[in-house]
Amino acid sequence: MNINDTIAAISTPHGKGGVAVIRISGTDAIPIAERVFRPKNGKTLSELSPNMTVYGDICMPSTDGTPPQTIDDGMAVCFHAPRSFTGENTVEISCHGGILISAQVLSACLAAGARQAEAGEYTRRAFINGKLTLSEAEALGSLLDAKTEGQLLLSRNGMSGKLSGRLLNIYDRLCEIVTSVYARIDFPDEDLAELTPEEIHERLCAVQNELKQLCATYSFGHAVCEGIRTVICGRTNAGKSSLYNQLVGREAAIVTDIAGTTRDLLEETVTVGHVMLRLCDTAGLRDSDDPVERIGISRAKEQLSQAECILAVFDRSVPLTEEDTSLLARLRAATVPVLLILNKCDLPPAWDEKLLGGFAAERILRVSTLRDEGIDALRERIQRMFWDGTLDLRSDAVVANARQYAALSRALEHVHAALTAAEASFSADISCVDLELAMSALAEVDGRAVTEDIVAQIFSHFCVGK
């Protein structure tokens, strides 16, 4: 990818629509656009005021000296650097939104000297030119892929710089501490240090607590933006597929009285309040001689081992079986959130809930999937496992993805190590080594110290034209 090239791409979705937008960005964006677009007012694009929209003809540049062929009419607007999304000269040409006509307008731009943009190249240029931090660019990508209202709110939050602002503040505070320590080390007789050892310790404790708070938001951010891998499990005919259908909101799974109906994995993305679940319905856990069902059961167990949340379904209307007991033992050892769903609560119970010893009362819910009873309470309980209601998606800084969380976790580890070294009365320069590593980890979140491979990987997920 040569960022010195002038690039062009269709920035609106592929397909038939009222309008399509072709975006040209780079040093030669305006001269290239002038070979394609001719304003009806007789002026050239370079003569127009920035950000002024003009109507005109869209032409295919001539290569043999003949007059250019008009292929459409539309609008154009020029954004002069650095006042554009990419920070470069940018021209956006709006034409009629047919698949063929928009492709012809793009071909005209390429014939005029532009290069076809690569996936995410516009946003990458915005990042390189300082128009966006890396975390803001990731928020933009999440906004484009948003499937829930929670994702939209959190993405807008990230694009507004809430997280970036918090991180920059922490970075500057660490920089002030390091500067003060090095001033004391390098010039011990000059009294250049602005902070006393007590003040440094107090400020490091405050930074450590703030990093802990930010890291704690990842559970919610992950649930909103990336989705929680949630597995519905239980023995045959406990009501797993009925629960799956209730949460999905349609008859996505076949439900019958025949044991072993579900033999393979069923997966859907489901919204529960602000939280997104990557929901998986599995085959009933039991011993089976059917080779196909055994494969399904094996896959169910594999999904359980990878789950981030487990919804275990038990039939209250029949006695517990050996499969139920075995599943309960496995769930007691689980390291991820578990909810026990006691189904068919509209029927007389066939066993005592004391047999569920080891699980907190708030992790046990009674439902009737047949009568749609208790499902709303289940949705509320699932959301509360990942959101306690204290975080505001619109205004609070939230860590939204695993890359950000990993960098912040490293920063927290180094700050903790610096504090430990200081409290153990090690020399001050030892603490500074860890503080500099913490600053480097913080810089990774916004892209100030991130590797080219990571940047390329992030922007590869964007569509062409964005």
N, C-alpha and C positions, 0 to 999 in steps of 0.2 A: 504494500500500500504506500503510494507516494502522496504525501499530504500537500505537496506543492502543485499537484494537478488540479485543474478545475473539473468538478464532477457534476453529474446530472442523474436524476432518477425520478420515477413516478412516486410521489409521496402519499398518494391516496390509495385505498385498497383496490386490489385487482378485481375488475368486474364492471358491470354496467351501472352507471349512476348519472346524476345530473351534471356534476363537475368533476374533472380530474385536475390535479395540481402536479406540475413538473417543476422540480426544484433544481436550480443550478447554483453551485457554490464554489468560490475560489477566486484567485486574483483576476482571472479573465472572464468572470461570470457575466459582466455587463457587455463587453465586446462580443462574446459568444451569443448572448441573448439578442443583441442587435442584428445579428445575421439571420435570426429566426423570427423575431417579432418586430412589426412595423406599426407604430401608433397611428391611429386615424387622424390625430391632430397635427400630423406633419413633423413633429419633433422626433428626435432620437431618444432612446432610454437614458443615455448619459446626460441629456439636457433637462430631464425631469427632476423635480425635487425628490429627495429620498422619501420612501414610504408612500409615495403617491401612486395610486392605482390608475392605469390608463387602458382604454379599449383599443384593440387593433387587430391586424391580420397576422396569422401564424403561417410562416412559409418554410418550405424545404429549400435550403441553400443550393444554389446552382453550382455545378462543377464544370460545366462546359460553356459558360458565358451566356447561356440563355436566361431569360427573366425567371426569378424564383417562382415556384409554383405554390399558390396559396392552398393550404390543406385544412385550415379551420380559422375561426375568429374567436377571440377571447380577451382575457385581461392579463395584465402584467404589473408587477410591483417590484421595485428595486430597494434592497436594504444595503446601505453602505457600511463597510467595516468601520469600527467594531460593533456597530449597533445592529447585529443580526443574531440569529440563533447560534450559528457556527462561529461568529466573530469575524467572518470573512465577508467580502462582497457576495451578495446572494440575490438572485432573481427568481421569483416564483411566477410561472405562467399557468393560468387557469384556462383549460379548454373544455369542450364538451366531454362528458364522462363515458364514452364508449370505449371498449377494450381496444379496438383497432385504431381509433383516432388518437387516443392517448399514447399508444405505442408509436404512432407515426410522429407525433410531436417530440417524443423522446428521441427517436431516430434523427430528427432534424437537429436537435441539440447536440447529439453525438457527431453528426456530420459537420457541424459548425465548429467542432474542436474540443468538446467536453469528453470526459471519460465516464463510463458507466460506474456509478457509485457502488461500493461494496456494502455488505450488510452492516448496519450501525455506523457507517462512516461519517454521517453528518453529526451524530451525537458525539462520536469520538473526536471529531475536530473541535466541537464545542468544549470538550474536556481539555484537549491539548491547548486551546487558546484561552483557557481560564474562565470560560463562561459558565461552566458547571464543575463542581467537585465530583469525584468518582462516586460517592454515596448518592449525590443528587442525580447522577446519570443512571445509577441502578434504580433509584426511585422512579425515574421516567420510564425505564423498561418495565417496571412492575405496573405502572399506570397503564401502559399500552396492553399489558396482558391481564389486567384486572378482571376477575370473574365475580367479585363480590363488592358490596358497598364498603365493607371494611378495608379491602385492598385499595379502593379508590381514595378513601380518607387518609390511609397511612401513606400512600404514594404521594399525594399532594403535600402531606406533612413533610416527607423526606425531600421533595423538590423545593420546598420553601426554606430549606437549610436549617431545620431545627436541630438535627443530629450534628451536622457540620459545625454549627455555632457552638454547641456544647463541647465538642472535641477540640476546636480551636482554642477555646477558653482554657481547657485542661492543659493543652500543649503549651500555651504561653505561661501558665503558672509553673509547669515543670521547668521550662526554659529559665524562668526567673530564679528558681531554686538552684539549678545547676550553675548558672552564672555567678550567683552569690557564693556558692561553695568554692568554685574555682578561683574567684577573686581572693578568698581567704587563704587558699593554698598557695597561689602564685605570689601574692603580695601580703604576707602575714604582718608586716610592720606598717602597712599603709592604711589599714582600717577601711578597705574598700567594700567589704561585704555589707550588703544592705539588710541581710536577715541574720538574726541570732540563731544558734543551734536549736533553741526552744521553738522559735517561730518556724524554722524549717520542718521540725518534727510535726508541729501542729498542722502545717499546710500539707505535708505528705499524707497525714491521716485523713484530711479532708478530701484530697484527691483520691485516695484509696476507696473511701466510702462512696464517692461519686461514681467511680468506675464500677464498683459493685452494683450500684443502683442501675447503671446503664446495662450491664451484663444481665441483670435480672429481667430486663424488659424483653430479652430475646425469646423467652418462652412464648410471650404473647405475639411478638412480631413474627416469629416463625409460624405460629398458628394462623395468623391473618394472611401472610403473604405466600408462604410456601406450602402450608397445609399440613395437618397432622395425619400420619399414617395410622389409621384406626381399623382394627380388626374385630369383626363380630365372630365369636366362637361359641361352642357349646356342643352338646351331643345332638343326635338326630331328633328332629321333630320337637325341639325345645321352643322354636319360634324365631330362629335366626333370620330366615328369609323374610318373614312377616315384618320383623323389626327393620330390616334393611329397606323394605318397600316403604315403610312409614317414614323413615328418615330421608329417603330419596324423593318421596312424594309421588311415586307412580309404581305400577306393577313391573318393576325391573327384574324381579326374581320369580321363578315359578314356585308356587306354594301348593302342596298337596298333603294328604294324610299319609302318603307312602314314605317310609323312612328312606333316607339317602337320595332324595330328589336332587339336592344340590351336590354336584360332583366336581365342579371346577370353581375357580375363583371368579367372583363378580366384583367389579370395581366401578365406583362413581365418585365424582367430586360433589360434596354436599356442604351447604352453608348452614351453620348453626349460630345465629346471632352474628357477631363479628368474626367468629372462628370458622375456618375452612377445614373440612375433614376429607382426607383421601380414603374413602370408606371401602372396606373389602369384606364381602360375605364369603364364608368358607364352608367346606363340607363338614357334616356332622362328625364329631370325634367318637369313633367306636371301632371295635374289631370287625373286619369284613373279609369275606372270601372273594368278593368281586374285585378283579384286578383294576378296573377303571376307578371304582370308588376308593381303593387303597391309594391310588395316585393322588386323588383329590384330598384325601386325609393327610397324605405326606406334604402336600402343598399348603394345607391349612396350618400344619405344625411349623412349617418354614416361615409362613407369614407371621405367626405368633412370635417367633424369635426376632423378627425385624420390626415389630409393632412399636409405635410411640404412644399408643393408647389402646386399651383392650375393653371391649364391651362383651362380657361373658353372660350368655343367656341360659337360664335354668327354668325348667317347667315346675311350677309350684303344685300342680294338680296331680302329679304322680310321684312316687317315692324316688329319692336320689339313687342313682345307679353307680356302679363302680367307675364308669367314665366321668360322671359328675364329681365324684370324690377325688379322682386323679387330677382333674382339671383344677379343682379348688387348691390342691396342694401345689400345683404349678403356679397358680396365680398368687399364692401367699409369698412366693419367692420372687415375684416379678419386680423389676426396678422401674417400671413405667406406670403411669396412672391406670387404675383398673376400676371399672364400674360393674357391679353384679346386677344383672337385670332379671328380676323374678317375674316371669311371664305367667299369663293366665290367672291373674289375681282376682278375676271375676268368679273363679271356681273355688270350692273349698280346698284349703291347703292340705297337702299330703305329707308334709314334713316340717319339723321345727326349725325356725331360722337360727336357733342357737348353734346349729351345725355349721353356720357360717362364721364361727369364731375366728378372730384375727383380722376382720375387716371393719373399718369405722362405719358407723351408722350412715354417714352422708355418702358413702360409696355403695349403698344398697338401695335399689329403687324397685318399686312394684308397678308393673304395667299390665295392660291387656292389649296386645296388638290387634286382637279381633275387634274390640270395642273402641280402640283408639283412646284408651285411658292411660294417663301417666306419661304420654309421649312428650307433651310440652314441658313437663317437669324434667324429663330426661334431657331435652335440649338445653334447658337452663343450667342443669348440673354440669353438662359437658362444657358449656361456655365458661362456667365459673372455675373449672379446673385450670384454665389457661388465662383467665382474665378476672381479676378480683374487683374490677370496676373503678380502680383508682387511676388508671392510665387513660388519658384523653387522646384519642387518635388524631385529633385536629391540632393539638398544641404541645404535646409532650414528645420529647426526643425518644425514639424507639429504635432499637437495633432490629433490622428487618431480615437479615440473611446470615448464612453460616460464615461467609467470608468476613463480614464485619465483626461478628461475634468472636471468631478465632483471633483476630487482630487485637480486639479489646481485651480478651482473656490474657493474651501474652503481655499486654501493657500492664494489666492488673498484677500479674505474677512478678514482673520486674519492679513495680512500685513496692509490692510487699517485700521483695528481697532487699530493696534499698532501705526500707524501714527496719527490717530485721538486722541488717548490717549496722545501721546507725545505733540501734538499741543495744547491740552487742559491743559498742565502742570500737568498731573497726575504723580504719582511717577513712576520711570523708570521700577520698577519690574512689573507693570501692563502691560506695553508694551511688556516686555519679555515673559509673559505668552502667549500672542497672537503670538509672533514670534516663540516660541517653538511649538505651535499648527500648525503654517504655515510650519515649518520644518517637522513635522510629516506628514502633508498632502503631501508634496513633496516626502517624503520617500515612501509613498504608491504607487506612480506612478511607481517606479522602483522595488518595492517589498521589500524594506528594513524594512518597518513597516506595511506590509499588512497581513490580517488575513488568516488563513489556508483555510477558506471557499471560499474566493475570489480566492486564488491560485488554489484550486481544480476545481472551476467553469471554470476558464480560460483554464486549460489544458484538461478538459473534452471534449472540442470541437475539440481537435486534433485527428487524426486518430491513430489507433494502429500501432506501428512501427515508430512513429515520436515523 
